[in-house]
Amino acid sequence: MRIKLSPPNALSRKAHLLLLCMLASFLVATSGCNSARERIQEPQVVQTPTEAVGDAQIIEAQAGHRSKIEVTLSAPVKRLLPEDTRGNPHQKFLLTISNGTTVLVAHNTKLAPHVPIQEGDVVTIHGEYVWNKMGGLVHYTHHSTSRHHESGWIQFNGQQYQ
């Protein structure tokens, strides 16, 4: 597309150039908005068969003090914790790992449905593990909001909460 500018004076030419620059800036700034909106989905509950998965990945990550790694584990819920309502709401609970430690799960309930679990229930979780001295935590247990991050999920009673 070719645009011909032939205003009668220099002030009009500057105004036209400014308008074109502003339009170009607007188009560049908003070009990614639609794709970001498409990536952020409504919370989903998907029917899936429950898979038996161990906790070896977590035990290995704890031993190596590793962080920001994708893990999948199955473990019983030890304790339900009060929900975090500051900022994005998170359902929080502790899982008992076979080596005797616990892992905190922080499940973002703004991006994924609340999981109807109770103490003693066994869940399978996929998310990002972050090490700390208390055993670590798993978060990002929801659909991905970034093309740079893998989606996580929680499976419970044949349903996947994502």
N, CA and C atoms as an extended XYZ file, in Angstrom:
486
Properties=species:S:1:pos:R:3:atomname:S:1:resname:S:1:resid:I:1 pbc="F F F"
N         0.847       -1.163        0.000 N   MET     1
C         0.000        0.000        0.000 CA  MET     1
C         0.899        1.234        0.000 C   MET     1
N         0.573        2.162       -0.830 N   ARG     2
C         1.362        3.379       -0.923 CA  ARG     2
C         0.478        4.567       -0.561 C   ARG     2
N         0.974        5.385        0.355 N   ILE     3
C         0.216        6.564        0.790 CA  ILE     3
C         0.950        7.788        0.288 C   ILE     3
N         0.211        8.640       -0.395 N   LYS     4
C         0.803        9.852       -0.927 CA  LYS     4
C         0.426       11.008       -0.024 C   LYS     4
N         1.460       11.683        0.489 N   LEU     5
C         1.254       12.849        1.330 CA  LEU     5
C         1.611       14.097        0.525 C   LEU     5
N         0.649       14.947        0.368 N   SER     6
C         0.960       16.209       -0.315 CA  SER     6
C         0.199       17.350        0.340 C   SER     6
N         0.478       17.577        1.632 N   PRO     7
C        -0.190       18.693        2.305 CA  PRO     7
C         0.354       20.027        1.810 C   PRO     7
N        -0.406       21.064        1.960 N   PRO     8
C        -0.013       22.372        1.443 CA  PRO     8
C         1.141       23.022        2.192 C   PRO     8
N         1.419       22.659        3.436 N   ASN     9
C         2.529       23.302        4.139 CA  ASN     9
C         3.238       22.295        5.047 C   ASN     9
N         4.363       22.712        5.612 N   ALA    10
C         5.205       21.829        6.421 CA  ALA    10
C         4.496       21.393        7.706 C   ALA    10
N         3.708       22.243        8.308 N   LEU    11
C         3.011       21.883        9.536 CA  LEU    11
C         2.056       20.731        9.290 C   LEU    11
N         1.344       20.765        8.192 N   SER    12
C         0.431       19.683        7.857 CA  SER    12
C         1.209       18.398        7.586 C   SER    12
N         2.345       18.480        6.942 N   ARG    13
C         3.174       17.307        6.656 CA  ARG    13
C         3.624       16.674        7.984 C   ARG    13
N         4.054       17.507        8.937 N   LYS    14
C         4.464       16.990       10.246 CA  LYS    14
C         3.277       16.337       10.963 C   LYS    14
N         2.117       16.954       10.869 N   ALA    15
C         0.924       16.400       11.516 CA  ALA    15
C         0.572       15.046       10.906 C   ALA    15
N         0.670       14.941        9.582 N   HIS    16
C         0.384       13.671        8.913 CA  HIS    16
C         1.400       12.599        9.324 C   HIS    16
N         2.666       12.956        9.361 N   LEU    17
C         3.694       11.993        9.756 CA  LEU    17
C         3.487       11.539       11.196 C   LEU    17
N         3.140       12.474       12.060 N   LEU    18
C         2.867       12.135       13.454 CA  LEU    18
C         1.675       11.183       13.551 C   LEU    18
N         0.634       11.467       12.795 N   LEU    19
C        -0.543       10.610       12.780 CA  LEU    19
C        -0.191        9.209       12.274 C   LEU    19
N         0.602        9.123       11.219 N   LEU    20
C         1.023        7.817       10.693 CA  LEU    20
C         1.870        7.060       11.713 C   LEU    20
N         2.771        7.757       12.392 N   CYS    21
C         3.600        7.114       13.421 CA  CYS    21
C         2.735        6.595       14.565 C   CYS    21
N         1.757        7.399       14.970 N   MET    22
C         0.877        6.971       16.051 CA  MET    22
C         0.056        5.757       15.626 C   MET    22
N        -0.424        5.759       14.401 N   LEU    23
C        -1.193        4.624       13.893 CA  LEU    23
C        -0.318        3.377       13.832 C   LEU    23
N         0.905        3.500       13.348 N   ALA    24
C         1.820        2.360       13.281 CA  ALA    24
C         2.125        1.832       14.680 C   ALA    24
N         2.357        2.727       15.624 N   SER    25
C         2.632        2.316       17.004 CA  SER    25
C         1.439        1.576       17.596 C   SER    25
N         0.242        2.080       17.332 N   PHE    26
C        -0.965        1.431       17.835 CA  PHE    26
C        -1.110        0.025       17.260 C   PHE    26
N        -0.884       -0.115       15.961 N   LEU    27
C        -0.999       -1.427       15.323 CA  LEU    27
C         0.026       -2.416       15.869 C   LEU    27
N         1.242       -1.965       16.094 N   VAL    28
C         2.270       -2.840       16.653 CA  VAL    28
C         1.902       -3.227       18.084 C   VAL    28
N         1.445       -2.271       18.872 N   ALA    29
C         1.135       -2.527       20.279 CA  ALA    29
C        -0.050       -3.463       20.445 C   ALA    29
N        -1.030       -3.397       19.552 N   THR    30
C        -2.223       -4.226       19.708 CA  THR    30
C        -2.162       -5.515       18.914 C   THR    30
N        -1.149       -5.723       18.112 N   SER    31
C        -1.101       -6.930       17.287 CA  SER    31
C        -1.015       -8.190       18.119 C   SER    31
N        -0.390       -8.156       19.298 N   GLY    32
C        -0.277       -9.340       20.145 CA  GLY    32
C        -1.453       -9.527       21.078 C   GLY    32
N        -2.349       -8.557       21.188 N   CYS    33
C        -3.438       -8.651       22.156 CA  CYS    33
C        -4.398       -9.779       21.840 C   CYS    33
N        -4.760       -9.944       20.575 N   ASN    34
C        -5.696      -11.009       20.232 CA  ASN    34
C        -5.113      -12.369       20.540 C   ASN    34
N        -3.835      -12.575       20.224 N   SER    35
C        -3.251      -13.886       20.493 CA  SER    35
C        -3.162      -14.133       21.988 C   SER    35
N        -2.915      -13.102       22.795 N   ALA    36
C        -2.864      -13.275       24.249 CA  ALA    36
C        -4.246      -13.630       24.775 C   ALA    36
N        -5.291      -12.964       24.228 N   ARG    37
C        -6.643      -13.266       24.643 CA  ARG    37
C        -7.019      -14.692       24.288 C   ARG    37
N        -6.575      -15.173       23.134 N   GLU    38
C        -6.893      -16.524       22.714 CA  GLU    38
C        -6.204      -17.545       23.610 C   GLU    38
N        -4.995      -17.238       24.119 N   ARG    39
C        -4.258      -18.186       24.950 CA  ARG    39
C        -4.881      -18.321       26.334 C   ARG    39
N        -5.474      -17.238       26.861 N   ILE    40
C        -6.074      -17.299       28.186 CA  ILE    40
C        -7.473      -17.880       28.020 C   ILE    40
N        -7.638      -19.086       28.506 N   GLN    41
C        -8.875      -19.815       28.331 CA  GLN    41
C        -9.699      -19.741       29.604 C   GLN    41
N       -10.948      -20.127       29.471 N   GLU    42
C       -11.794      -20.279       30.642 CA  GLU    42
C       -11.311      -21.508       31.403 C   GLU    42
N       -11.469      -21.523       32.726 N   PRO    43
C       -11.096      -22.710       33.488 CA  PRO    43
C       -11.814      -23.942       32.942 C   PRO    43
N       -11.091      -25.061       32.910 N   GLN    44
C       -11.644      -26.279       32.346 CA  GLN    44
C       -11.565      -27.430       33.335 C   GLN    44
N       -12.545      -28.297       33.269 N   VAL    45
C       -12.491      -29.589       33.938 CA  VAL    45
C       -12.652      -30.607       32.823 C   VAL    45
N       -11.652      -31.467       32.650 N   VAL    46
C       -11.640      -32.424       31.554 CA  VAL    46
C       -11.704      -33.828       32.131 C   VAL    46
N       -12.587      -34.672       31.595 N   GLN    47
C       -12.661      -36.065       32.023 CA  GLN    47
C       -11.433      -36.805       31.496 C   GLN    47
N       -10.656      -37.403       32.368 N   THR    48
C        -9.484      -38.180       31.957 CA  THR    48
C        -9.320      -39.374       32.878 C   THR    48
N        -8.730      -40.431       32.352 N   PRO    49
C        -8.433      -41.550       33.253 CA  PRO    49
C        -7.303      -41.143       34.184 C   PRO    49
N        -7.383      -41.555       35.447 N   THR    50
C        -6.331      -41.243       36.395 CA  THR    50
C        -5.150      -42.170       36.148 C   THR    50
N        -3.983      -41.597       36.008 N   GLU    51
C        -2.772      -42.365       35.771 CA  GLU    51
C        -2.006      -42.516       37.084 C   GLU    51
N        -1.423      -43.681       37.285 N   ALA    52
C        -0.585      -43.887       38.463 CA  ALA    52
C         0.813      -43.370       38.155 C   ALA    52
N         1.249      -42.395       38.914 N   VAL    53
C         2.569      -41.791       38.749 CA  VAL    53
C         3.190      -41.740       40.135 C   VAL    53
N         4.465      -41.977       40.222 N   GLY    54
C         5.135      -41.920       41.515 CA  GLY    54
C         5.563      -40.515       41.875 C   GLY    54
N         6.476      -40.421       42.838 N   ASP    55
C         6.973      -39.124       43.272 CA  ASP    55
C         8.493      -39.028       43.130 C   ASP    55
N         9.084      -39.884       42.306 N   ALA    56
C        10.544      -39.916       42.140 CA  ALA    56
C        11.097      -38.588       41.623 C   ALA    56
N        10.373      -37.916       40.729 N   GLN    57
C        10.848      -36.623       40.198 CA  GLN    57
C        10.998      -35.594       41.313 C   GLN    57
N        10.038      -35.554       42.225 N   ILE    58
C        10.091      -34.585       43.329 CA  ILE    58
C        11.240      -34.916       44.267 C   ILE    58
N        11.395      -36.189       44.598 N   ILE    59
C        12.468      -36.595       45.505 CA  ILE    59
C        13.828      -36.230       44.914 C   ILE    59
N        13.986      -36.469       43.625 N   GLU    60
C        15.239      -36.118       42.937 CA  GLU    60
C        15.455      -34.606       42.927 C   GLU    60
N        14.395      -33.840       42.665 N   ALA    61
C        14.495      -32.375       42.643 CA  ALA    61
C        14.808      -31.830       44.032 C   ALA    61
N        14.197      -32.405       45.067 N   GLN    62
C        14.488      -31.978       46.439 CA  GLN    62
C        15.954      -32.224       46.766 C   GLN    62
N        16.439      -33.419       46.449 N   ALA    63
C        17.821      -33.781       46.775 CA  ALA    63
C        18.819      -32.875       46.060 C   ALA    63
N        18.501      -32.484       44.841 N   GLY    64
C        19.398      -31.628       44.058 CA  GLY    64
C        19.137      -30.144       44.213 C   GLY    64
N        18.186      -29.786       45.084 N   HIS    65
C        17.810      -28.378       45.289 CA  HIS    65
C        17.503      -27.707       43.954 C   HIS    65
N        16.785      -28.402       43.110 N   ARG    66
C        16.463      -27.893       41.776 CA  ARG    66
C        15.183      -27.068       41.809 C   ARG    66
N        15.109      -26.085       40.947 N   SER    67
C        13.930      -25.228       40.850 CA  SER    67
C        13.568      -24.997       39.396 C   SER    67
N        12.321      -24.591       39.213 N   LYS    68
C        11.783      -24.275       37.893 CA  LYS    68
C        11.913      -25.449       36.937 C   LYS    68
N        11.493      -26.632       37.411 N   ILE    69
C        11.469      -27.812       36.553 CA  ILE    69
C        10.049      -28.366       36.521 C   ILE    69
N         9.659      -28.892       35.382 N   GLU    70
C         8.340      -29.498       35.227 CA  GLU    70
C         8.357      -30.877       35.873 C   GLU    70
N         7.373      -31.145       36.719 N   VAL    71
C         7.282      -32.433       37.401 CA  VAL    71
C         5.856      -32.962       37.320 C   VAL    71
N         5.751      -34.268       37.413 N   THR    72
C         4.464      -34.938       37.526 CA  THR    72
C         4.583      -35.913       38.685 C   THR    72
N         3.623      -35.903       39.586 N   LEU    73
C         3.673      -36.801       40.727 CA  LEU    73
C         2.280      -37.154       41.201 C   LEU    73
N         2.179      -38.310       41.838 N   SER    74
C         0.962      -38.720       42.528 CA  SER    74
C         1.308      -38.843       44.000 C   SER    74
N         0.448      -38.299       44.842 N   ALA    75
C         0.700      -38.344       46.288 CA  ALA    75
C        -0.595      -38.044       47.028 C   ALA    75
N        -0.667      -38.494       48.281 N   PRO    76
C        -1.854      -38.186       49.090 CA  PRO    76
C        -1.803      -36.766       49.658 C   PRO    76
N        -2.980      -36.190       49.815 N   VAL    77
C        -3.108      -34.868       50.420 CA  VAL    77
C        -2.939      -35.029       51.924 C   VAL    77
N        -1.946      -34.350       52.477 N   LYS    78
C        -1.709      -34.409       53.926 CA  LYS    78
C        -2.588      -33.412       54.662 C   LYS    78
N        -2.621      -32.174       54.150 N   ARG    79
C        -3.346      -31.120       54.850 CA  ARG    79
C        -3.843      -30.075       53.856 C   ARG    79
N        -5.077      -29.634       54.063 N   LEU    80
C        -5.619      -28.505       53.312 CA  LEU    80
C        -5.255      -27.241       54.065 C   LEU    80
N        -4.760      -26.254       53.366 N   LEU    81
C        -4.353      -24.991       53.977 CA  LEU    81
C        -5.348      -23.898       53.605 C   LEU    81
N        -5.380      -22.806       54.363 N   PRO    82
C        -6.267      -21.700       53.989 CA  PRO    82
C        -5.918      -21.176       52.598 C   PRO    82
N        -6.950      -20.820       51.858 N   GLU    83
C        -6.718      -20.282       50.520 CA  GLU    83
C        -6.042      -18.926       50.614 C   GLU    83
N        -5.150      -18.686       49.677 N   ASP    84
C        -4.467      -17.398       49.577 CA  ASP    84
C        -5.360      -16.498       48.734 C   ASP    84
N        -5.851      -15.420       49.310 N   THR    85
C        -6.763      -14.525       48.585 CA  THR    85
C        -6.112      -13.199       48.212 C   THR    85
N        -4.829      -13.028       48.554 N   ARG    86
C        -4.124      -11.811       48.154 CA  ARG    86
C        -3.668      -11.980       46.710 C   ARG    86
N        -3.946      -10.996       45.873 N   GLY    87
C        -3.592      -11.123       44.458 CA  GLY    87
C        -4.479      -12.183       43.815 C   GLY    87
N        -3.879      -13.020       42.980 N   ASN    88
C        -4.637      -14.114       42.377 CA  ASN    88
C        -4.924      -15.170       43.441 C   ASN    88
N        -6.174      -15.650       43.525 N   PRO    89
C        -6.506      -16.629       44.558 CA  PRO    89
C        -5.858      -17.985       44.269 C   PRO    89
N        -5.360      -18.631       45.311 N   HIS    90
C        -4.725      -19.938       45.174 CA  HIS    90
C        -5.280      -20.907       46.208 C   HIS    90
N        -5.665      -22.087       45.744 N   GLN    91
C        -5.994      -23.195       46.626 CA  GLN    91
C        -4.661      -23.790       47.061 C   GLN    91
N        -4.461      -23.986       48.358 N   LYS    92
C        -3.166      -24.469       48.858 CA  LYS    92
C        -3.357      -25.723       49.700 C   LYS    92
N        -2.459      -26.683       49.476 N   PHE    93
C        -2.493      -27.910       50.262 CA  PHE    93
C        -1.118      -28.567       50.230 C   PHE    93
N        -0.898      -29.442       51.206 N   LEU    94
C         0.366      -30.176       51.315 CA  LEU    94
C         0.169      -31.608       50.849 C   LEU    94
N         1.161      -32.119       50.124 N   LEU    95
C         1.193      -33.518       49.723 CA  LEU    95
C         2.269      -34.228       50.531 C   LEU    95
N         2.006      -35.462       50.916 N   THR    96
C         2.999      -36.275       51.606 CA  THR    96
C         3.790      -37.058       50.568 C   THR    96
N         5.113      -36.904       50.600 N   ILE    97
C         5.990      -37.590       49.660 CA  ILE    97
C         6.540      -38.843       50.340 C   ILE    97
N         6.868      -39.865       49.560 N   SER    98
C         7.282      -41.155       50.132 CA  SER    98
C         8.586      -41.096       50.924 C   SER    98
N         9.373      -40.018       50.770 N   ASN    99
C        10.607      -39.899       51.564 CA  ASN    99
C        10.356      -39.220       52.914 C   ASN    99
N         9.094      -38.975       53.236 N   GLY   100
C         8.750      -38.381       54.525 CA  GLY   100
C         8.602      -36.870       54.509 C   GLY   100
N         8.920      -36.215       53.406 N   THR   101
C         8.787      -34.757       53.321 CA  THR   101
C         7.403      -34.393       52.788 C   THR   101
N         7.146      -33.110       52.760 N   THR   102
C         5.908      -32.614       52.158 CA  THR   102
C         6.252      -31.627       51.060 C   THR   102
N         5.294      -31.431       50.172 N   VAL   103
C         5.411      -30.445       49.096 CA  VAL   103
C         4.138      -29.612       49.115 C   VAL   103
N         4.296      -28.296       49.071 N   LEU   104
C         3.163      -27.385       49.006 CA  LEU   104
C         2.686      -27.292       47.565 C   LEU   104
N         1.375      -27.341       47.369 N   VAL   105
C         0.785      -27.112       46.054 CA  VAL   105
C         0.031      -25.793       46.124 C   VAL   105
N         0.321      -24.896       45.186 N   ALA   106
C        -0.378      -23.610       45.088 CA  ALA   106
C        -1.077      -23.597       43.724 C   ALA   106
N        -2.384      -23.828       43.740 N   HIS   107
C        -3.205      -24.000       42.531 CA  HIS   107
C        -4.020      -22.729       42.292 C   HIS   107
N        -3.727      -22.019       41.210 N   ASN   108
C        -4.360      -20.740       40.895 CA  ASN   108
C        -5.824      -20.967       40.500 C   ASN   108
N        -6.747      -20.564       41.372 N   THR   109
C        -8.165      -20.790       41.107 CA  THR   109
C        -8.817      -19.668       40.297 C   THR   109
N        -8.028      -18.691       39.910 N   LYS   110
C        -8.536      -17.701       38.954 CA  LYS   110
C        -8.416      -18.266       37.538 C   LYS   110
N        -7.411      -19.130       37.327 N   LEU   111
C        -7.160      -19.696       36.002 CA  LEU   111
C        -7.628      -21.137       35.850 C   LEU   111
N        -7.943      -21.805       36.940 N   ALA   112
C        -8.379      -23.201       36.890 CA  ALA   112
C        -9.408      -23.432       37.987 C   ALA   112
N       -10.272      -24.416       37.803 N   PRO   113
C       -11.291      -24.678       38.822 CA  PRO   113
C       -10.697      -25.183       40.130 C   PRO   113
N       -11.398      -24.905       41.194 N   HIS   114
C       -11.064      -25.412       42.519 CA  HIS   114
C       -11.173      -26.940       42.467 C   HIS   114
N       -10.233      -27.639       43.085 N   VAL   115
C       -10.244      -29.100       43.096 CA  VAL   115
C       -10.911      -29.555       44.398 C   VAL   115
N       -11.993      -30.358       44.315 N   PRO   116
C       -12.746      -30.736       45.514 CA  PRO   116
C       -12.083      -31.895       46.283 C   PRO   116
N       -10.924      -31.641       46.860 N   ILE   117
C       -10.163      -32.672       47.556 CA  ILE   117
C       -10.339      -32.564       49.062 C   ILE   117
N       -10.002      -33.660       49.729 N   GLN   118
C        -9.982      -33.688       51.186 CA  GLN   118
C        -8.693      -34.370       51.615 C   GLN   118
N        -8.348      -34.201       52.869 N   GLU   119
C        -7.154      -34.855       53.397 CA  GLU   119
C        -7.269      -36.359       53.192 C   GLU   119
N        -6.168      -36.971       52.719 N   GLY   120
C        -6.144      -38.404       52.442 CA  GLY   120
C        -6.386      -38.747       50.993 C   GLY   120
N        -7.006      -37.846       50.225 N   ASP   121
C        -7.224      -38.103       48.798 CA  ASP   121
C        -5.885      -38.152       48.069 C   ASP   121
N        -5.795      -39.005       47.054 N   VAL   122
C        -4.587      -39.074       46.230 CA  VAL   122
C        -4.845      -38.290       44.947 C   VAL   122
N        -3.932      -37.387       44.629 N   VAL   123
C        -4.031      -36.570       43.419 CA  VAL   123
C        -2.782      -36.778       42.571 C   VAL   123
N        -2.943      -36.561       41.277 N   THR   124
C        -1.811      -36.545       40.361 CA  THR   124
C        -1.694      -35.113       39.863 C   THR   124
N        -0.489      -34.583       39.961 N   ILE   125
C        -0.270      -33.168       39.670 CA  ILE   125
C         0.852      -33.006       38.660 C   ILE   125
N         0.657      -32.063       37.734 N   HIS   126
C         1.727      -31.676       36.824 CA  HIS   126
C         1.869      -30.164       36.934 C   HIS   126
N         3.097      -29.708       37.213 N   GLY   127
C         3.335      -28.277       37.343 CA  GLY   127
C         4.814      -27.988       37.461 C   GLY   127
N         5.118      -26.778       37.885 N   GLU   128
C         6.509      -26.351       38.023 CA  GLU   128
C         6.930      -26.463       39.487 C   GLU   128
N         8.030      -27.179       39.728 N   TYR   129
C         8.552      -27.365       41.077 CA  TYR   129
C         9.594      -26.291       41.372 C   TYR   129
N         9.510      -25.750       42.587 N   VAL   130
C        10.486      -24.770       43.068 CA  VAL   130
C        10.970      -25.266       44.430 C   VAL   130
N        12.269      -25.469       44.572 N   TRP   131
C        12.834      -25.987       45.807 CA  TRP   131
C        12.863      -24.920       46.900 C   TRP   131
N        12.626      -25.347       48.144 N   ASN   132
C        12.903      -24.535       49.321 CA  ASN   132
C        13.221      -25.496       50.472 C   ASN   132
N        13.680      -24.980       51.586 N   LYS   133
C        14.126      -25.819       52.709 CA  LYS   133
C        12.999      -26.650       53.324 C   LYS   133
N        11.762      -26.267       53.071 N   MET   134
C        10.629      -26.981       53.669 CA  MET   134
C        10.106      -28.092       52.760 C   MET   134
N        10.790      -28.387       51.665 N   GLY   135
C        10.358      -29.460       50.775 CA  GLY   135
C         9.991      -28.992       49.386 C   GLY   135
N         9.762      -27.689       49.249 N   GLY   136
C         9.464      -27.139       47.933 CA  GLY   136
C         7.984      -26.943       47.695 C   GLY   136
N         7.689      -26.418       46.527 N   LEU   137
C         6.306      -26.194       46.145 CA  LEU   137
C         6.128      -26.491       44.672 C   LEU   137
N         4.900      -26.812       44.328 N   VAL   138
C         4.522      -27.006       42.928 CA  VAL   138
C         3.445      -25.973       42.635 C   VAL   138
N         3.681      -25.208       41.596 N   HIS   139
C         2.684      -24.227       41.153 CA  HIS   139
C         2.560      -24.351       39.643 C   HIS   139
N         1.856      -23.439       39.021 N   TYR   140
C         1.562      -23.474       37.583 CA  TYR   140
C         0.840      -24.776       37.235 C   TYR   140
N        -0.177      -25.103       38.046 N   THR   141
C        -0.984      -26.304       37.852 CA  THR   141
C        -2.267      -25.958       37.093 C   THR   141
N        -2.153      -25.071       36.138 N   HIS   142
C        -3.289      -24.600       35.335 CA  HIS   142
C        -2.848      -24.518       33.884 C   HIS   142
N        -3.800      -24.229       32.992 N   HIS   143
C        -3.454      -24.075       31.578 CA  HIS   143
C        -2.430      -22.951       31.428 C   HIS   143
N        -1.638      -23.035       30.393 N   SER   144
C        -0.585      -22.053       30.198 CA  SER   144
C        -1.148      -20.710       29.774 C   SER   144
N        -0.592      -19.669       30.345 N   THR   145
C        -0.957      -18.305       29.950 CA  THR   145
C         0.189      -17.670       29.170 C   THR   145
N         1.178      -18.475       28.823 N   SER   146
C         2.356      -17.972       28.113 CA  SER   146
C         2.837      -19.029       27.135 C   SER   146
N         3.260      -18.608       25.978 N   ARG   147
C         3.783      -19.585       25.016 CA  ARG   147
C         5.147      -20.101       25.455 C   ARG   147
N         5.699      -19.510       26.501 N   HIS   148
C         7.010      -19.912       27.011 CA  HIS   148
C         6.903      -20.882       28.183 C   HIS   148
N         5.689      -21.271       28.539 N   HIS   149
C         5.516      -22.137       29.706 CA  HIS   149
C         4.538      -23.258       29.387 C   HIS   149
N         4.876      -24.444       29.814 N   GLU   150
C         4.040      -25.621       29.633 CA  GLU   150
C         2.808      -25.536       30.537 C   GLU   150
N         1.693      -26.094       30.073 N   SER   151
C         0.489      -26.141       30.899 CA  SER   151
C         0.649      -27.161       32.015 C   SER   151
N         0.030      -26.872       33.141 N   GLY   152
C        -0.019      -27.814       34.245 CA  GLY   152
C        -1.446      -28.259       34.465 C   GLY   152
N        -1.661      -29.157       35.417 N   TRP   153
C        -2.991      -29.684       35.707 CA  TRP   153
C        -2.963      -30.479       37.008 C   TRP   153
N        -4.166      -30.744       37.518 N   ILE   154
C        -4.342      -31.633       38.662 CA  ILE   154
C        -5.412      -32.643       38.270 C   ILE   154
N        -5.103      -33.929       38.428 N   GLN   155
C        -6.083      -34.988       38.180 CA  GLN   155
C        -6.590      -35.513       39.507 C   GLN   155
N        -7.925      -35.624       39.575 N   PHE   156
C        -8.547      -36.147       40.788 CA  PHE   156
C        -9.876      -36.772       40.413 C   PHE   156
N       -10.116      -37.999       40.868 N   ASN   157
C       -11.371      -38.719       40.606 CA  ASN   157
C       -11.734      -38.742       39.120 C   ASN   157
N       -10.761      -39.002       38.267 N   GLY   158
C       -11.026      -39.136       36.839 CA  GLY   158
C       -11.234      -37.826       36.104 C   GLY   158
N       -11.026      -36.693       36.762 N   GLN   159
C       -11.179      -35.397       36.106 CA  GLN   159
C        -9.877      -34.634       36.182 C   GLN   159
N        -9.644      -33.835       35.170 N   GLN   160
C        -8.430      -33.007       35.114 CA  GLN   160
C        -8.831      -31.554       35.281 C   GLN   160
N        -8.252      -30.907       36.279 N   TYR   161
C        -8.528      -29.504       36.593 CA  TYR   161
C        -7.401      -28.665       36.026 C   TYR   161
N        -7.728      -27.828       35.057 N   GLN   162
C        -6.702      -27.112       34.317 CA  GLN   162
C        -7.178      -25.705       34.030 C   GLN   162
